[in-house]
């Protein structure tokens, strides 16, 4: 499980910290900061620092990702073996993508301008230290994205406003969707039901001066832009089944076993 999550600047100075299962001592984060290159954020953004994504200190393991000139750090205490490091790193990337979806960008200014929303998001993405969800469609039903109106209202004294009672929000279990990649409430509606399929192929090769190929490879992907109302199922059939032998499928694809 994850004990603490930190968001630090490019020098390792904490901007936000959130603790779930006790507190990881700040000295552990100082050890992490001492291992980071002391370079300006602009230089680090152009050439992200190399090195393993997990740093081991005296009593903790700190997994981190570097995005938008910031370090997102997840700390676990010594002896915690319930979670794979790759899962923690994937979770941190999901949180970074979530911030970009909410704020339009991910940098130090976006975090500082939206402290309240950041803490609300960190409250929901982990359940007692275990990753719960980083699905923006589910979280936006619980945590509205920041807006100018919300910032103005939150900056005014509470006794100067007669605020109506907050609208009832769905509980977290009802906010989760069986299809988190697609907005389900309200269900999307389009004036014209259509679907676009692009097949992209890439050929890469290293050719010797003699004209003979040294290294060659072919890669491709099928990009689908679906503009169908509701939650329909689309069936695709291939005349040659062997074309799907070495592929990575989006989680919305249900491959038939026949």
WOBEL-V792262 format. One record per backbone hydrogen bond with DSSP energy under -1.0 kcal/mol. NH is the residue of the N-H (numbers start at 1). CO is the residue of the C=O. Records with the same first field share a line. If there is no record, write none. Layout:
NH = CO / CO
This chain:
2 = 129
3 = 75
4 = 75
5 = 18
6 = 73
7 = 16
8 = 71
9 = 13
12 = 9
15 = 7
16 = 7
18 = 5
20 = 3
21 = 3
28 = 25
30 = 26
31 = 27
32 = 28
33 = 29
34 = 30
35 = 32
36 = 33
39 = 37
44 = 40
45 = 41
46 = 42
47 = 43
55 = 62
57 = 60
61 = 76
62 = 55
63 = 74
64 = 53
65 = 72
67 = 70
70 = 67
71 = 8
72 = 65
73 = 6
74 = 63
75 = 4
76 = 61
78 = 59
80 = 77
88 = 84
89 = 85
90 = 86
91 = 87
92 = 88
93 = 89
94 = 90
95 = 91
96 = 92
97 = 93
98 = 94
99 = 95
100 = 96
101 = 97
102 = 98
103 = 99
104 = 100
111 = 107
112 = 108
113 = 109
118 = 114
119 = 115
120 = 116
121 = 117
122 = 118
123 = 119
124 = 120
125 = 121
127 = 130
130 = 127
132 = 125
139 = 135
140 = 136
142 = 139
143 = 139
151 = 147
152 = 148
153 = 149
154 = 150
155 = 151
160 = 157
175 = 171
176 = 172
182 = 179
194 = 227
196 = 225
198 = 223
200 = 221
202 = 219
204 = 217
206 = 215
208 = 212
211 = 208
214 = 206
215 = 206
217 = 204
219 = 202
221 = 200
223 = 198
225 = 196
227 = 194
230 = 188
243 = 240
244 = 241
245 = 242
253 = 250
